[in-house]
Amino acid sequence: MPTIEDFGSFKIYMYFGDHNPPHIHVIGADFAAKIRILDAEVFAGKLPGKIGKQACAYVITHKDRLMAIWQDYNG
């Protein structure tokens, strides 16, 4: 599971051979969630307010890059 971004209090990961929809994993010390790349919505798990906003904003800003990584990892 390669790290895509490290924010200190949480990291963004993507798994090789993962299931659809294209998404990232946001993991911190006491939380974990999945965010869809296409619409930056949390669809599994929960994130603390500030971290959720930061992670979703990251997905919106880096959508094209994240989709390219998803394609590389998941075909």
N, C-alpha and C positions, 0 to 999 in steps of 0.2 A: 504494500500500500504506500505508494510514493506521496510524500508531502508536497503539496502544491504551494502552500503559503503558511508561514509561521507568524502569528500575531503575538506570541508570548503567552497570553492567557488562553489561547485556543489555537488549533491548527486546522487547516483545510487539507483533506486527503481525497484521493480518488483511487479506487480499486481497479486492478486489471481484470477484465472479463466480467464486469459488474452487470447487473440487470438494468433494463430500461425503467423509467425514463432517465435520460442523461441527468446526472446529479453529482453533487459533492457531498462529502461527509465533513461535518464540523464537530470536532471533538475537543473537549476541555477536561479539566480535572474532575468535575462532577456533573457533566452534561454531554449529550451527543444528539445530533440531529442530521437529517438529510435535507438538502435544498436542491430543488430542480433548477437546472441551468437556464432553461427557456423562459421561465417567468419569475425566477428568484423567490419561489414560495417554499416554506418549510412544509414537507409532506410526511415526515416521520420524526419523532422525538420532539424535544423542546429546547429552546435556547433562552438564556437570560436576556431581558429586554435590550440592553445596550449592545451585547454581543450579537444578538439576532439582527439588529439593525445594521451593525457593521458588516456582518457576514453577507447579508442580503445585498447591501450596497456594493460589496466586493464582487458578487456574482453579476450584478447589473453592469458594473464598470468593465469587467473582464469576460463578458459573455462569449465573445468570439474566440478568445484564447482558450477558455475552458472547454468550449465545444471542440476545438481542434485537439486538445489533449484527450478529451473523451474519445474522439475518433481514433486517435493513435492507440489508446489503451483497449478499446472495445470494438473497433472495426466498424 
